[in-house]
Amino acid sequence: MEKERIALYGGMYGLCLSVILSLISSIGTAPILLSGGNLLNVFLWMFLTSFIPFIVIYALLAKKLSNISGKRLWLLAAITAFIIVLLAGSLGAVIVESYQSGYEKVNILGFVYAAPVYSLILLPITCPIIVLTFTIWKSIKESYKLK
């Protein structure tokens, strides 16, 4: 029962992270806003493509993160960052774009081919962010005495 409860909390933490990181990412798209884009559309797209990978990964890792530190934490963070960006950039983007503009208009192979490239290119940015989120989760877990 305790394991399921921690997984639920981890999933809720992943959902909150998805909202926060989508908001930060959408604010960082100033060129889109300057060209007449809509901040809400950018936020919604970022959130809809990323919330499922965040929830699943953090629910799965919620129990294991308290025992990991040092190099293993960074390795797990790199793998996690790669997987989240890969899933959000491929499956998430295809699903959201198909819903928004219709399946026929979506370049599915473009998303599938570009996602691993973006995952690798963004790794120097995403990996430290994931390490920070892991550290925050560990402190939340300790402060609420979750086992």
Sine and cosine of phi, psi and omega as CSV:
sin_phi,cos_phi,sin_psi,cos_psi,sin_omega,cos_omega
0.00,0.00,-0.64,0.77,0.00,-1.00
-0.90,0.44,-0.62,0.78,-0.01,-1.00
-0.89,0.45,-0.67,0.74,0.02,-1.00
-0.92,0.39,-0.61,0.80,0.00,-1.00
-0.92,0.40,-0.67,0.75,0.03,-1.00
-0.92,0.40,-0.62,0.78,0.06,-1.00
-0.89,0.45,-0.63,0.77,0.05,-1.00
-0.90,0.44,-0.72,0.69,0.05,-1.00
-0.89,0.46,-0.64,0.77,0.05,-1.00
-0.89,0.46,-0.66,0.75,0.05,-1.00
-0.90,0.43,-0.65,0.76,0.05,-1.00
-0.91,0.41,-0.61,0.79,0.07,-1.00
-0.89,0.45,-0.67,0.74,0.06,-1.00
-0.88,0.47,-0.63,0.77,0.05,-1.00
-0.90,0.44,-0.70,0.71,0.04,-1.00
-0.89,0.46,-0.65,0.76,0.05,-1.00
-0.89,0.46,-0.64,0.77,0.01,-1.00
-0.88,0.47,-0.67,0.74,0.03,-1.00
-0.90,0.44,-0.75,0.66,-0.05,-1.00
-0.90,0.44,-0.75,0.66,-0.03,-1.00
-0.94,0.35,-0.52,0.86,0.09,-1.00
-0.92,0.39,-0.64,0.77,0.03,-1.00
-0.91,0.41,-0.71,0.70,0.03,-1.00
-0.89,0.46,-0.68,0.73,0.01,-1.00
-0.91,0.42,-0.64,0.77,-0.03,-1.00
-0.95,0.31,-0.54,0.84,0.06,-1.00
-0.93,0.37,-0.52,0.85,0.00,-1.00
-0.96,0.28,-0.01,1.00,0.00,-1.00
-0.99,-0.15,0.81,0.59,-0.02,-1.00
-0.84,0.54,-0.63,0.78,0.03,-1.00
-0.86,0.51,-0.58,0.82,0.04,-1.00
-0.91,0.42,-0.67,0.74,0.00,-1.00
-0.92,0.39,-0.64,0.77,0.00,-1.00
-0.92,0.39,-0.45,0.90,0.01,-1.00
-1.00,-0.02,0.23,0.97,0.07,-1.00
0.99,-0.11,0.19,0.98,0.02,-1.00
-0.96,0.29,0.18,-0.98,-0.06,-1.00
-0.92,-0.39,0.84,-0.54,-0.02,-1.00
-0.87,0.49,-0.61,0.79,-0.01,-1.00
-0.90,0.44,-0.65,0.76,0.03,-1.00
-0.90,0.44,-0.66,0.75,0.01,-1.00
-0.91,0.42,-0.71,0.70,0.02,-1.00
-0.87,0.50,-0.74,0.67,-0.03,-1.00
-0.88,0.47,-0.66,0.75,0.01,-1.00
-0.89,0.45,-0.73,0.68,0.01,-1.00
-0.88,0.48,-0.70,0.71,-0.03,-1.00
-0.91,0.41,-0.74,0.67,-0.06,-1.00
-0.90,0.43,-0.52,0.85,0.02,-1.00
-0.98,0.19,-0.40,0.92,-0.15,-0.99
-0.93,-0.37,-0.25,0.97,-0.16,-0.99
-0.93,0.37,-0.57,0.82,0.00,-1.00
-0.93,0.37,-0.73,0.68,0.07,-1.00
-0.86,0.52,-0.64,0.77,0.02,-1.00
-0.89,0.45,-0.73,0.68,-0.03,-1.00
-0.88,0.47,-0.74,0.67,-0.06,-1.00
-0.91,0.42,-0.74,0.67,-0.06,-1.00
-0.90,0.44,-0.72,0.69,-0.05,-1.00
-0.95,0.30,-0.49,0.87,0.10,-0.99
-0.92,0.39,-0.63,0.78,0.01,-1.00
-0.95,0.32,-0.58,0.81,-0.09,-1.00
-1.00,-0.04,-0.12,0.99,-0.14,-0.99
-0.83,0.56,-0.66,0.75,-0.05,-1.00
-0.97,0.23,-0.60,0.80,-0.15,-0.99
-0.99,0.15,-0.33,0.94,-0.14,-0.99
-0.93,0.37,-0.38,0.92,-0.06,-1.00
-0.95,0.31,-0.38,0.92,-0.05,-1.00
-1.00,-0.10,-0.03,1.00,-0.12,-0.99
-0.95,-0.31,0.69,-0.72,0.08,-1.00
-0.45,-0.89,0.17,-0.98,0.07,-1.00
0.92,0.38,-0.72,-0.70,-0.06,-1.00
-0.91,0.42,-0.58,0.81,0.01,-1.00
-0.91,0.41,-0.58,0.81,0.05,-1.00
-0.90,0.44,-0.70,0.72,0.01,-1.00
-0.92,0.40,-0.62,0.78,0.04,-1.00
-0.91,0.42,-0.71,0.70,0.05,-1.00
-0.89,0.45,-0.62,0.79,0.04,-1.00
-0.90,0.43,-0.65,0.76,0.02,-1.00
-0.90,0.43,-0.69,0.73,0.03,-1.00
-0.90,0.43,-0.70,0.71,0.01,-1.00
-0.89,0.46,-0.72,0.69,0.01,-1.00
-0.87,0.48,-0.69,0.72,0.02,-1.00
-0.87,0.49,-0.73,0.69,-0.04,-1.00
-0.91,0.41,-0.68,0.73,-0.01,-1.00
-0.89,0.45,-0.74,0.67,0.00,-1.00
-0.92,0.40,-0.62,0.79,0.02,-1.00
-0.89,0.46,-0.75,0.66,-0.01,-1.00
-0.93,0.37,-0.67,0.74,0.01,-1.00
-0.92,0.40,-0.63,0.77,-0.05,-1.00
-0.98,0.20,-0.32,0.95,0.00,-1.00
-0.95,-0.30,-0.98,0.21,-0.05,-1.00
-0.89,0.46,-0.73,0.68,-0.01,-1.00
-0.88,0.48,-0.71,0.71,-0.01,-1.00
-0.91,0.41,-0.65,0.76,0.02,-1.00
-0.90,0.44,-0.70,0.72,-0.02,-1.00
-0.91,0.42,-0.74,0.67,-0.03,-1.00
-0.91,0.41,-0.71,0.70,0.01,-1.00
-0.91,0.42,-0.61,0.80,0.05,-1.00
-0.90,0.44,-0.64,0.77,0.03,-1.00
-0.93,0.38,-0.67,0.75,-0.08,-1.00
-0.97,0.25,-0.66,0.75,-0.12,-0.99
-0.85,-0.53,0.07,1.00,0.02,-1.00
1.00,-0.09,0.60,-0.80,-0.07,-1.00
-0.87,0.50,-0.60,0.80,-0.07,-1.00
-0.92,0.40,-0.44,0.90,-0.08,-1.00
-1.00,-0.04,-0.02,1.00,-0.09,-1.00
-1.00,-0.07,0.75,-0.66,0.08,-1.00
-1.00,0.07,0.99,0.11,-0.10,-0.99
-0.88,0.47,-0.73,0.68,-0.01,-1.00
-0.90,0.44,-0.54,0.84,0.06,-1.00
-0.88,0.48,-0.71,0.70,0.05,-1.00
-0.91,0.42,-0.68,0.73,-0.05,-1.00
-0.92,0.40,-0.63,0.78,0.01,-1.00
-0.97,0.25,-0.57,0.82,-0.06,-1.00
-0.98,0.19,-0.48,0.88,-0.09,-1.00
-0.85,0.52,-0.73,0.69,0.02,-1.00
-0.91,0.42,-0.56,0.83,0.03,-1.00
-0.91,0.42,-0.74,0.67,0.04,-1.00
-0.89,0.46,-0.62,0.78,0.01,-1.00
-0.87,0.49,-0.67,0.74,0.01,-1.00
-0.95,0.31,-0.67,0.74,-0.03,-1.00
-0.91,0.42,-0.62,0.78,-0.05,-1.00
-1.00,0.10,-0.08,1.00,-0.04,-1.00
-0.82,0.57,-0.64,0.77,0.04,-1.00
-0.90,0.44,-0.36,0.93,0.04,-1.00
-1.00,-0.05,-0.72,0.70,-0.11,-0.99
-0.96,0.27,-0.54,0.84,-0.03,-1.00
-0.89,0.46,-0.76,0.65,0.05,-1.00
-0.89,0.45,-0.53,0.85,0.04,-1.00
-0.91,0.42,-0.67,0.74,0.02,-1.00
-0.92,0.39,-0.62,0.78,0.08,-1.00
-0.86,0.50,-0.68,0.73,0.04,-1.00
-0.88,0.47,-0.69,0.72,0.01,-1.00
-0.92,0.40,-0.58,0.82,0.08,-1.00
-0.90,0.44,-0.68,0.73,-0.01,-1.00
-0.90,0.43,-0.66,0.75,0.04,-1.00
-0.89,0.45,-0.69,0.73,0.01,-1.00
-0.88,0.47,-0.66,0.75,0.02,-1.00
-0.88,0.48,-0.65,0.76,0.01,-1.00
-0.94,0.34,-0.59,0.81,0.07,-1.00
-0.90,0.44,-0.70,0.72,-0.02,-1.00
-0.89,0.46,-0.66,0.75,0.02,-1.00
-0.94,0.33,-0.65,0.76,-0.05,-1.00
-0.94,0.35,-0.52,0.86,0.05,-1.00
-0.99,-0.12,0.12,0.99,0.07,-1.00
0.81,0.58,0.71,0.70,0.11,-0.99
-1.00,0.10,0.69,-0.73,-0.06,-1.00
-0.98,-0.18,0.00,0.00,0.00,0.00
